[in-house]
């Protein structure tokens, strides 16, 4: 097994699963305890479950803040979600896009759209275009 090889030949003592590159705080596991495929999978399941729980917490908080008109707070939490928890879910980038339309932040809107285009989320890009048209027509009238 690869981990045991690293323990024996490279002196690895701990393993961090899905470490955030922006944070200094992280959880580690003693590498020697990962001595079977079942234990590696179990550790991964715990890490993934934690990611899912944190994603849900940030997602709910950002959406609640947005519904209550706290767009800056919602944007900041959504940025934390994408930057520190997971960038994989296109809904998070769509939320950011909708928030920055409200905040008139063209740069961040462009970044959200680029991610959605890169991941081929045409439905989300269309939703942003609809939201942008709605916002510009409501500010015109």
N, C-alpha and C positions, 0 to 999 in steps of 0.2 A: 504494500500500500504506500502511496506517495507520501502521506504525512509521516508515517513511521520512518521512511527513508530520510526525510528532512530532520527528524528527531535524532536519528542515529548518526547521520553523516554531516549535517550542517548545523547542529546544535540548536535547532528551533525548539523553543520551550512553550510558546503560546501561539494560538491561532485566533485571528479576529475575522469574523464573518461579516461581510458587507459593511466595512468600515467607511464612514463618511470622510471624504478627503478634506473637508472644511472644519472638522471638529477635532478637538484634542481628547475628548472623552469617548471611550469605546469599551465594549465588553470583549473579554478574551476568554478562551478556553484552554486548559492545559493540553498541549498537543499529545502528550502520552495517553490521555484519556480517549482520544479518537482512534482507537485501535481496531475498529471494525466498520464496515460499510453502514451497518445499522446505526452506530453511534454518530457517524458523520451526517447521515440523513436526519437523525434526531436533532442534532445541533442546528442543521440548516432549517428544519421545520420551526424550531424555536425562533431563530432569527427572522424567518419569513413571517411568522405570526406576529412578531413584534412590529415589523414594518407595516403589516396590514392594519394593526391596531393604531399605530401612530398616524398612518395615512388617514384613517377614518376620523380620528380626533382633529387633525389639522383641517381636513376637508369640511367637516361639520362646522368648525369654528369660523373658518373663512366665509363659508356660505351664509352663516348666521349674521356675521358682521356686515356682509354685503347687503343682505335683506334689510338690515336696520340702518342702511345708509352710511356705514363706516367703511368707505371704500379704501382709504389708505391703510387702515388696519387689516382689512381683508386682503389687500394686495400684499402686504408684508407677510402675512401668514401663508398665503399661497406661494410666495417666493421661498419661504422657509420649507414648505412642503416639497417643492420641486428641487430646491438646492440641497436639502439635508435629509429628506426621507426617501423619495424616489422621483425620478423624472420620467418614468416609463408610461404612466397613465395619461393619455391625451386629454382626459377631462380636466386635469389640473392646468394644462396649458390653455385650454379653452376658457376656463374660469379666469385665469390671468388676463387673457385677451379681452374678455368682457369687462373686467375691472379697469383695465387701462384705457379702454374706450371711454368709460365714464370719467376717468382721470385725465384724458387727452394726452396720454404718454405714447407718442408715435414710435419711439425707439423700442420700448418694451412690447408694444403691439407687433412691431415687425419681427421681433425675436420669437414671440409666441407663434406667429404665423409661419415663420421659417421652420420651427420645430414641427408644427403640424403638417407642413408640406413635406418635410424630410421623411416623416413617418407615414405619409400618404393618407392623412386623415381629412379627406375631401369634405366629408360631412361637417366637420368642425370648422373648417375654413369658411364654408358656406354659411354656417351659423354666425360666425364673426362678421361676415359681410352683411348679413341681414341686420344684426345688432347695430353695426356701424351706420347703416342707412337709417334705421329707426332713430338712432341718437342724433344724427345730423338733421333729420326732418323735424324732430321735436325741438331742437335748438333753433331752427329756422322760423318756426311758427310761434 
